[in-house]
């Protein structure tokens, strides 16, 4: 379970650091969505849910084989 957390956190951390390093944003302009960060966040969330699902299925499968 710790490995899943580390993978999910590290896959989120790298894009967050890259987007935080972008200093060319004009904060006085009109509001606009940052679609790149939204897309990356959605992909990380989807991957985390997918891996969690695989982990749950695998853990139930192994517990049923022991019986």
N, C-alpha and C positions, 0 to 999 in steps of 0.2 A: 504494500500500500504506500509505503514511503517513496518507492521508486516512481509510482504514478504521480505523486505530488511533486517530486523533483522534476520530472519530465514536463509536467504541465506548467510549473512555475518558470522553468528555464525557457520554455517555448514562448511564454508571455513576456519574460523579462527582456529578451534581446530586441524585439520590435519596440517595446516601450522606451528603451534607452535610445534607440535610433530616432524615434519620433520626438523625444525630449531634447535631443541635440539640435533639432531644426529651429534655428533662431530667426528665420526669415518671415515669421508670421507678423501680420499687422493687426494688433489687437484693437485698434480704433476703427477698423472697417466694419461693415455689416456682418452679422452672424452668418456663418456657413458651416455645414457639416464637414468633418474630416472623415471622408469615406474610407480612406486607406486604413486608419486606425480602427474604424468600426468593422471593416471587413476582417482585419487581422484578429481583433478581439472575438468576433463571431467564429472564426476558424479555430482559434484556441479553445473556445468554449465547446464547440462541436467535437473536437478531438478529445478533450477531457471527458466528455460524456460518453463518447465511443469507447475509450479505453476503460472507463468505469464499468460500462456494460459488459465488455469482454471479460474484465476481472470478475464481475459478479457471476457470469455464466460459467467461467472456468472454476470458480471456487465452489459453486453448487454442484458442478459435474464431478469434481474430485471428492466432495463429501458424499455423494451418492455412490461412488465406486467403492468407497471404504466399507460400506454396509454390507 
